[in-house]
């Protein structure tokens, strides 16, 4: 999930989400609860924004049940005031700190909204898929010819086994292929506009928002971007990336044993953008990872990350790039370029 322009979300909505964050962090603080009740009762728009925020945050699974039962109507009249400020403005922070905290809350509000938007694409992929893997779990499939496909977490494929050939379409995520070669029935994988033809090999294909990547652990793969275009032959340790926006192909080399490393529960990254690494980690995290700050997403990172401990993996990935990770409730991780005012 990424940021959305702030003009798409109004002030009460942002403030309501700031209250969700504050009450999640400090659910039993009497002063916080009184201040919230005052804000809630200050204007009908506040009550409406709060109700919307609760509905949307329920989609993320990060909402505390106590917030749903919060007795907002029981606040003493003395706490109600026509000029109530949201929690991010307490203790008179500087204007810059206030703006930054509002942007953090806005980013989380967007993330909660986007959570609902993800339901439809996931359903559409599931309807097209023959095999899927859930969030946080890999899955190995044995095809009729004995070939093995390991699906990464939150990945999906469609399989078309025909007399003239074996076709697999990667619909989402990542897959590692161990193909039983048959010269009379070629094995072809389609991922977006990219086509990879097996010539007896073990190889990996990953689809990110920005690019599609093919890496060969062993053997040979022919890669093309159109049915009649020339193939680029890849051997052991070769990797090719297709920029989905420009159609540009970039070829390079990596250590063969790092290709498909995720199948062992360890993600090995030699050199990649933080955005791509975070996108992979999202598939293994049973919640939401929200990024705030475009410079973080474009920075290059590398390392060895444990896919069984995503919070630690996320911290290890972005800390060298100047990033910071903050947990919001039990299911949301906020990755930022620096510590936010809320952390201080």
Helices and strands as residue ranges (DSSP letters): G 6-8, H 11-25, H 30-42, H 44-60, H 65-68, G 72-74, G 77-79, G 87-92, H 95-128, E 131-132, E 139-142, E 148-151, E 156-162, E 165-178, E 186-191, E 194-207, E 211-224, E 232-234, E 238-243, E 249-253, G 256-258, G 261-264, E 266-273, H 274-284, E 288-292, H 294-298, E 300-306, H 310-319, E 324-328, E 332-336, G 341-343
